Amino acid sequence: MAIDAPSRTLAYAECRAFTKRRATNFYYAFSSLPRGKRNAIYAAYAFAGTVDDAVDEAGSREQRLQRLAEARGILARAYGDAGAAPAEAGEDWLAVALGDAAARFDIPREYFDDLIAGMEQDLDQRRYETYAELLDYCYKAASVIGLICVEIFGYDRSRAGLAREAAIDMGRALQLTNILRDVREDAARDRIYLAQEDLRRHGYGDADVLANRYNDEFRALMADYAGRARALYDSGLRLIPLLDGPRSRMCCNGLQGVYRSILAEIVKRDYDVYSARVSPSKVGRVLLLFRLWIGGATPRRRPR
């Protein structure tokens, strides 16, 4: 889509404000990037957040489907589809920013399509029978965002397969961390992401989740998932030395490190996510990010 500089500047400012308002963890992690990459990440996050809000905000199923259809319209305009429905006046800032970012960094549209499909899945699927099914959902909800970020960060194209594989695992690790942190909030919406096969194996049922029952069985179940998440974080770390430049490495290391610290806090609380939400303090988050940025700036030995 043809974009003039003033509208592009305004569009990116809207994306930046959206990200800061909605997700401070992401906002501060992205701040290490150079402006062009930072703006593109804000645009991608604003689209992801818009799609997520379409499903999680109050309203009927029909209203939520309508919001997802509007998100598809934004995507169609961003990628310049012929016959895309026009936006209402003054409301197309997200398509403007996303279109510019996608063109600048050659971001495959299929990643955004998969993201919408994952959020649409949340409308009807409230249980996951197997862990494999849950990982597929995590791919759509988070790994595709990691793949989008990798295109913006830039990476060693000779190791493209490894970079994408590691990005997928890092995204899954972040999403599993969200799932563990938000068990109580999701249960209030009658959503249980922990796989049914794992609940049965640990002797902990749907009724226990919905009642927020904290017991030995729950702790064992959560410990199982925390171990899986840590393994995915470790696999995801293979991405960092493949990224272009210290500022991209700093951003990626900061983001995964903040979420890994949330997982560590869940473990420290002996997996009691029912009594209070796990959330690091602003000061603690900033100090942690600074240490993670320093650690990420120095290239590690490249993975084999």
C-alpha positions in Angstrom: 0.0 0.0 0.0 1.3 3.5 -0.8 2.2 5.3 2.5 3.3 8.9 2.9 5.8 9.8 5.6 3.4 11.8 8.0 0.8 9.0 8.1 3.5 6.4 8.6 5.0 8.4 11.5 1.6 8.8 13.2 0.7 5.1 12.6 3.9 3.9 14.3 3.3 6.3 17.2 -0.1 4.7 17.7 1.5 1.3 17.7 4.1 2.4 20.2 1.4 3.8 22.5 -0.7 0.6 22.2 2.3 -1.6 23.2 3.3 0.6 26.1 -0.3 0.7 27.4 -1.0 -3.0 27.0 2.3 -4.8 27.7 5.1 -3.1 29.6 7.3 -6.3 29.5 7.3 -6.2 25.7 7.6 -2.4 25.5 10.7 -2.2 27.6 12.3 -5.3 26.0 11.8 -3.7 22.5 13.4 -0.4 23.6 17.0 -1.7 22.9 16.3 -2.0 19.1 17.2 0.7 16.6 14.2 2.8 15.6 13.3 1.1 12.4 13.2 -2.4 13.9 11.5 -1.1 17.0 8.7 0.5 15.1 8.2 -2.7 13.1 8.0 -4.8 16.3 5.5 -2.3 17.8 3.3 -2.7 14.7 3.4 -6.5 14.8 2.7 -6.5 18.6 -0.2 -4.0 18.1 -1.8 -6.3 15.5 -1.3 -9.4 17.8 -2.8 -7.5 20.7 -5.7 -6.4 18.7 -6.4 -9.9 17.6 -6.1 -11.2 21.2 -8.4 -8.5 22.5 -11.0 -9.4 19.9 -11.3 -12.8 21.6 -10.8 -11.9 25.2 -13.0 -8.8 25.5 -16.6 -9.1 26.6 -19.2 -9.7 24.0 -21.1 -12.4 22.2 -19.5 -15.0 20.0 -20.9 -13.1 17.0 -19.3 -9.9 18.1 -16.0 -11.5 18.6 -16.1 -13.1 15.2 -16.9 -9.7 13.8 -13.8 -8.2 15.5 -11.7 -11.0 14.0 -13.1 -10.3 10.6 -12.1 -6.6 11.1 -8.6 -7.8 12.0 -8.5 -9.8 8.8 -9.5 -6.6 7.0 -6.6 -4.8 8.6 -4.3 -7.5 7.4 -5.7 -7.4 3.9 -5.2 -3.7 3.6 -1.7 -4.0 5.1 -0.7 -6.5 2.4 -2.5 -4.5 -0.4 -5.1 -7.1 -1.3 -7.3 -6.1 -4.2 -10.8 -5.6 -3.1 -10.0 -5.3 0.6 -12.7 -3.6 2.5 -11.9 0.1 3.2 -11.4 1.2 6.8 -13.5 3.9 8.5 -11.9 7.3 8.3 -9.1 7.8 10.8 -9.0 4.2 11.9 -6.5 2.6 9.6 -3.3 3.4 11.5 -2.6 -0.3 12.2 -2.9 -1.3 8.6 -0.5 1.6 7.6 2.1 0.6 10.2 1.8 -3.1 9.6 2.0 -2.7 5.8 5.1 -0.7 6.1 6.8 -3.1 8.5 5.8 -6.1 6.4 7.2 -4.6 3.3 10.5 -3.4 4.9 11.3 -6.7 6.5 9.6 -9.1 4.1 7.4 -10.7 6.7 5.4 -13.7 5.4 1.7 -13.1 5.6 1.1 -16.7 6.7 2.5 -15.9 10.2 -0.3 -13.3 10.7 -2.9 -15.7 9.3 -1.8 -18.4 11.7 -2.0 -15.9 14.6 -5.6 -15.1 13.7 -6.4 -18.8 13.4 -5.0 -19.4 16.9 -7.1 -16.7 18.4 -10.2 -17.9 16.6 -9.5 -21.3 18.1 -10.0 -19.8 21.5 -13.6 -19.0 20.7 -14.6 -22.6 20.6 -11.9 -24.8 22.0 -11.7 -24.6 25.8 -9.9 -27.9 26.4 -6.8 -29.6 24.9 -6.7 -33.4 25.0 -3.0 -33.9 24.4 0.2 -31.9 25.0 0.9 -32.1 21.3 -2.4 -30.3 20.6 -1.4 -27.6 23.2 1.9 -27.1 21.5 0.2 -26.5 18.2 -2.0 -23.9 19.9 1.2 -22.3 21.4 2.7 -22.2 17.9 -0.3 -20.2 16.6 -0.6 -18.0 19.7 3.1 -17.2 20.3 5.7 -18.9 18.1 4.4 -17.1 15.0 5.1 -13.8 16.8 8.6 -15.1 17.4 9.0 -15.9 13.7 7.8 -12.4 12.8 10.3 -10.9 15.3 13.1 -12.9 13.8 12.5 -11.5 10.3 12.6 -8.0 11.9 15.7 -8.7 14.0 17.6 -10.2 11.1 19.5 -13.5 11.4 22.2 -15.7 9.8 20.4 -16.9 6.6 22.8 -19.8 6.3 21.3 -21.1 9.6 17.7 -20.2 8.8 16.2 -23.6 9.7 17.9 -23.5 13.1 16.9 -19.9 13.7 13.3 -20.6 13.0 13.2 -23.8 15.0 14.7 -22.0 18.0 12.2 -19.1 17.6 9.3 -21.5 17.6 10.5 -23.1 20.8 11.1 -19.8 22.5 7.6 -18.7 21.6 6.2 -21.9 23.0 8.1 -21.4 26.2 6.7 -17.9 26.6 3.2 -19.1 26.0 3.5 -22.0 28.4 4.7 -19.5 31.0 1.6 -17.4 30.3 -0.6 -20.5 30.7 1.0 -21.4 34.0 0.7 -17.8 35.3 -2.9 -17.4 34.2 -4.5 -20.7 35.3 -6.9 -18.9 37.6 -7.9 -16.2 35.1 -8.4 -18.7 32.3 -10.5 -21.0 34.6 -12.8 -18.0 35.2 -13.5 -18.1 31.5 -14.0 -21.8 31.5 -10.7 -22.3 29.7 -8.2 -25.0 30.7 -5.1 -25.1 28.6 -3.2 -27.8 30.6 -3.7 -30.9 28.6 -6.4 -33.3 29.7 -4.0 -36.3 29.4 -1.7 -34.6 31.9 -4.4 -33.7 34.3 -5.5 -37.3 34.4 -1.9 -38.5 34.9 -1.6 -36.3 37.9 -5.0 -37.0 39.4 -6.1 -33.5 39.0 -9.4 -32.8 37.1 -11.3 -30.0 35.4 -13.4 -29.5 38.6 -10.2 -28.9 40.6 -9.0 -26.3 38.2 -12.3 -24.5 38.1 -12.4 -24.6 41.9 -8.8 -23.2 42.1 -7.8 -26.2 44.3 -4.2 -25.9 45.4 -2.8 -29.3 46.5 0.0 -31.8 46.0 -1.5 -33.0 42.7 -1.6 -29.5 41.3 2.0 -28.7 42.4 3.2 -31.9 40.7 1.3 -31.0 37.5 2.7 -27.5 37.5 6.2 -28.7 38.1 5.9 -31.0 35.1 4.9 -28.1 32.9 7.6 -25.8 34.4 10.2 -28.4 33.4 8.9 -28.5 29.9 8.9 -24.7 29.6 12.5 -24.6 30.9 13.6 -27.1 28.2 11.9 -25.0 25.5 13.6 -21.8 26.9 17.0 -23.6 26.7 16.3 -24.7 23.1 15.1 -21.1 22.2 18.4 -19.7 23.5 20.1 -21.2 20.4 18.5 -18.3 18.5 20.3 -15.4 20.2 23.8 -15.9 18.7 22.3 -16.2 15.2 20.6 -12.7 15.3 22.1 -9.7 13.5 23.8 -7.2 15.8 24.0 -6.7 19.5 20.8 -4.7 19.8 18.7 -7.5 18.3 20.4 -10.0 20.6 19.8 -7.7 23.6 16.1 -7.4 22.8 15.6 -11.1 22.4 17.6 -12.0 25.5 15.7 -9.4 27.5 12.3 -10.7 26.4 12.9 -14.3 27.1 14.7 -13.5 30.3 11.8 -11.5 31.8 9.4 -14.3 31.0 11.8 -16.9 32.4 11.9 -14.9 35.6 8.1 -15.1 35.8 8.4 -18.9 35.5 11.1 -18.8 38.2 8.8 -16.8 40.5 6.0 -19.3 39.9 8.4 -22.1 41.0 9.5 -20.0 44.0 5.9 -19.7 45.1 5.6 -23.4 45.0 3.3 -23.1 42.1 0.6 -21.1 44.0 -0.9 -19.1 41.1 -4.3 -19.2 42.6 -3.9 -16.8 45.5 -2.2 -14.0 43.6 -1.1 -13.1 40.1 2.7 -13.4 39.5 4.0 -10.1 38.2 7.5 -8.7 38.7 7.8 -5.2 40.1 8.6 -2.4 37.6 11.9 -1.6 39.3 12.9 -5.3 39.4 11.9 -5.7 35.8 14.0 -2.8 34.6 17.1 -4.0 36.6 16.6 -7.5 35.2 16.3 -6.2 31.7 19.5 -4.2 32.1 21.4 -7.3 33.1 19.8 -9.3 30.3 20.7 -6.7 27.7 24.3 -6.7 28.8 24.3 -10.5 28.6 22.6 -10.6 25.2 24.9 -8.0 23.6 27.9 -10.3 23.6 27.6 -13.1 21.0 27.8 -16.5 22.5 29.4 -19.4 20.6 27.1 -20.3 17.7 25.1 -23.4 18.1 26.1 -26.4 16.0 
